[in-house]
């Protein structure tokens, strides 16, 4: 089955700096890659996703890049703010039928 | 707005008890999922269902079963709870089809098995 690895497990950045979280996957059939943000005590919420027919997608301060050849995808957060502090999960899926999640990255933005 | 609800936020059970966790979604989603979330392990899929009365095993189905008698409701059953099933359980739902894969999560049930 699919194996998703996520790094780093913890990340601390100064407010205003950028944060990058990286994931790799093993199954070349995976074609949908969402990123979820989970604040303490809350449910995971989708923040951005990318499909295999696209190399990059951006939504304000958040961007995701996908390299299908290397089987890795990354989340980029620019101009970080304290409210970006949370746990972020990447996932890989084949057409939404089954999702495989990374182990999460705990991001702390230091004011 | 999609709403996914779970029957309990916190649950304490004894070893050997049968435990029912219920999940309800109100957006007519075909797919429903049960995950458990443990520190350092991320979200691991227990079971998923793509239609009424249909179910598929995920990565860690041992010790669990599921039931989907109605489209909006997906139940997770711990036949005989054990202490290693102490965890946070998250339900999710999604539509079926390309460009509709977004999963919506419930608030979670934190289960403690004593």
Interface residues (C-beta under 8 A of the other chain):
Chain A: X1 X6 X9 X32 X34 X36 X42 X43 X44 X45 X46 X49 X51 X89 X91 X93 X95 X96 X97 X98 X99 X100 X101 X102 X103 X104
Chain B: X31 X33 X35 X40 X41 X42 X43 X44 X45 X48 X50 X56 X58 X59 X90 X94 X95 X96 X97 X98 X99 X100 X101 X102 X103 X104 X105 X106 X107 X108
